[in-house]
Amino acid sequence: MRAPDSELPLHFERLQYEAGNRRILEIESLTISGGAPTAVVGPNGAGKTTLLRMGMGLLVPLHGRITWGGRAQTAPTRRAFLFQRPVMLMRSAASNVDYALASAKTPRAARKQRISELLALVGLSGFEERPARRLSGGEQQRLALARALARDPEILFLDEPTASLDPAAAKSVEDVLRAVAGRGVKIVISTHDLGTARRLAGDVILLHRGKIIEHSPAETFFKQPKTEEARRFQAGDLLI
């Protein structure tokens, strides 16, 4: 049997995207490869969410090209996206995951075991019958992660997954992401939290006004940034 086509590397070339006659994103060239998570950082309005949505295939560029594993036209069957504020279905935690498995066409006979595995992975074993909408914010975010992982993605995009969480809940989410990355899933995460980027990322992309200011290994970005903008951003200064 032929191995499934890979979604990686993810490549953006001469890409432009506009909304309301305003340029949101303008990228000459960007390649995201497998390995440790990629963190996309930058001020509000920098284009982080737009970049992730385009990588998922949810948005179509005005100009330019996106390829997944060298292919421009490919169904997003091995990609998943976790929105900043995921919506919980009015069902139990297990039923939320079961819905995602059904959408991914997982055979019914295999779902019960898979639900147990996914809930264990995100630290929610024993929560199967809890109403999803009564879970805490951090628990809901981890349940949303379990739903996203039901697609068995090769690439997982996360838009500010810890933005509204307290430190303990944020750490729980980060722990799950570290475990997921350890299983070979490529994580691309947008975040305002440089601590999250420092703890998780293998490489960092700094966006400002829709353009890539710097793309470096995380150690280089944090210890020896190449640009003045990166130094100022890490110091907490406004990028204007």
C-alpha positions in Angstrom: 0.0 0.0 0.0 1.2 3.5 -0.8 1.9 5.7 2.2 -0.5 8.7 2.4 0.8 11.9 0.8 2.4 14.3 3.4 1.0 17.7 4.1 4.6 18.9 4.8 6.4 21.1 4.1 3.8 23.8 4.0 5.0 26.6 1.7 3.7 30.1 1.0 5.0 31.9 -2.1 4.5 35.5 -3.1 1.3 35.5 -1.1 -1.1 38.4 -0.7 -4.4 38.6 1.1 -6.8 41.6 1.4 -10.0 42.2 3.3 -12.1 45.4 2.9 -9.5 46.9 0.6 -6.9 46.5 3.3 -3.7 44.4 2.9 -3.7 41.8 5.7 -0.9 39.6 4.6 2.0 39.9 2.3 4.6 37.1 2.3 7.3 36.7 -0.2 8.4 33.2 0.9 7.8 31.0 4.0 8.3 27.3 4.5 7.1 25.5 7.6 8.6 22.0 8.0 8.0 19.1 10.3 9.5 18.9 13.8 9.0 21.0 16.9 6.1 23.5 17.0 6.3 26.7 15.1 5.1 29.8 17.0 3.7 32.8 15.2 4.0 35.9 17.3 3.3 39.6 16.7 1.1 42.5 17.9 -2.7 42.6 17.4 -3.6 42.9 13.7 -0.2 41.5 12.5 -1.9 38.8 10.4 -1.3 35.8 12.7 -4.8 34.3 12.5 -5.0 35.0 8.8 -1.7 33.1 8.2 -3.0 30.1 10.1 -6.4 30.1 8.3 -4.6 30.2 5.0 -2.3 27.3 6.0 -5.4 25.4 6.9 -7.0 26.2 3.6 -9.9 28.2 5.1 -8.9 31.4 3.2 -7.8 31.8 -0.5 -5.0 34.2 -1.3 -5.6 37.2 -3.5 -2.3 36.5 -5.2 0.4 33.8 -4.7 0.5 30.1 -4.0 0.2 27.8 -1.0 1.4 24.2 -1.3 1.2 21.3 1.1 3.9 18.7 0.5 4.5 20.2 -2.9 0.8 20.0 -3.9 -1.4 23.1 -4.5 -4.7 21.3 -4.6 -5.2 18.9 -1.7 -8.2 18.2 0.6 -7.5 19.2 4.3 -8.0 15.7 5.5 -4.8 15.7 7.5 -5.0 19.2 8.9 -7.0 20.4 11.9 -7.7 23.9 13.3 -8.4 24.9 16.9 -10.1 28.3 17.1 -9.4 30.7 20.0 -12.9 30.2 21.4 -14.1 26.7 20.4 -17.8 26.0 20.6 -18.9 23.1 22.7 -21.8 21.0 21.5 -24.6 20.6 24.0 -23.5 17.0 24.7 -21.2 15.1 27.0 -17.5 15.3 26.6 -17.4 11.8 25.1 -20.2 12.7 22.6 -18.3 15.8 21.5 -15.3 13.6 20.6 -17.6 11.0 19.0 -19.1 13.7 16.8 -15.6 14.6 15.6 -14.7 10.9 15.0 -17.9 10.4 13.0 -17.1 13.5 10.9 -13.7 12.0 10.3 -15.4 8.8 9.1 -13.9 6.7 11.9 -15.8 3.3 12.0 -18.4 3.2 14.7 -16.9 0.0 16.2 -13.6 1.8 16.8 -14.9 5.0 18.3 -15.3 4.0 22.0 -11.7 3.0 22.3 -10.6 6.0 20.4 -12.7 8.4 22.6 -10.9 6.9 25.7 -7.5 7.3 24.1 -8.1 10.9 23.1 -9.6 12.0 26.4 -6.7 10.3 28.2 -4.2 12.2 25.9 -5.7 15.6 26.9 -6.0 14.7 30.6 -9.8 14.3 30.7 -10.1 10.6 31.6 -13.2 10.2 33.8 -14.9 13.2 32.2 -16.7 11.2 29.6 -20.3 11.9 30.8 -19.6 15.5 31.9 -21.7 18.1 30.0 -19.1 19.8 27.8 -20.5 23.3 28.4 -20.1 22.9 32.2 -16.4 22.2 32.0 -13.9 24.9 33.0 -12.3 27.1 30.3 -9.1 25.0 30.3 -11.0 21.7 30.3 -13.1 22.9 27.3 -9.9 23.9 25.5 -8.4 20.5 26.1 -11.7 18.8 24.9 -11.5 20.9 21.8 -8.0 19.6 21.3 -9.3 16.0 21.6 -11.9 16.8 18.9 -9.2 18.3 16.6 -7.0 15.3 17.1 -9.9 13.0 16.2 -9.0 13.9 12.6 -5.5 12.3 13.1 -3.9 15.4 11.7 -0.4 15.8 10.4 -0.6 19.5 11.0 -2.5 21.1 13.9 -3.1 24.9 13.8 -3.9 26.6 17.1 -5.1 30.2 17.3 -4.2 31.7 20.7 -5.2 28.5 22.6 -4.2 29.8 26.0 -5.2 33.5 25.6 -8.1 33.5 28.1 -6.8 30.9 30.5 -5.3 31.2 34.0 -1.7 30.1 34.4 -2.6 26.6 35.7 -5.0 26.0 32.9 -2.6 27.3 30.3 0.1 25.0 31.6 -2.3 22.0 31.2 -2.9 23.0 27.6 0.9 23.4 27.0 1.6 20.0 28.5 -0.9 18.4 26.1 0.6 20.3 23.1 4.1 19.0 24.1 2.8 15.4 24.2 1.0 15.9 20.9 4.2 17.3 19.3 6.1 14.3 20.7 3.9 12.0 18.7 5.0 13.7 15.4 2.1 16.1 14.9 3.4 19.4 13.5 1.9 22.2 15.6 1.6 25.8 14.3 0.5 28.1 17.1 -0.2 31.8 17.1 0.3 33.4 20.5 0.7 36.7 22.3 2.4 34.9 25.1 6.2 34.9 24.5 6.5 32.5 27.5 4.4 30.0 25.6 6.5 30.4 22.5 9.7 30.1 24.5 8.6 26.9 26.2 7.1 25.2 23.2 8.6 26.4 19.9 11.4 25.1 17.8 11.2 28.1 15.6 9.4 31.5 15.8 7.9 33.7 13.1 7.4 37.4 14.0 4.7 39.1 12.0 4.1 42.9 11.8 1.6 44.6 9.5 1.2 41.3 7.5 4.9 40.9 6.8 7.5 38.5 8.2 10.0 40.5 10.2 12.0 37.6 11.4 11.8 33.8 11.2 14.5 32.1 13.3 15.1 29.0 15.5 13.6 29.8 18.9 16.9 29.9 20.7 18.2 32.4 18.2 15.0 34.5 18.3 15.1 34.8 22.1 18.8 35.1 22.7 20.2 36.8 19.6 17.3 38.4 17.6 18.4 39.5 14.2 16.1 42.6 13.9 15.4 45.7 16.0 11.7 44.9 15.8 12.2 41.5 17.4 14.3 43.1 20.2 11.6 45.7 20.8 8.8 43.2 20.7 10.4 41.0 23.3 11.1 44.1 25.4 7.4 44.9 25.4 7.7 48.0 23.2 5.0 48.8 20.7 5.6 48.1 17.1 4.2 50.9 15.1 
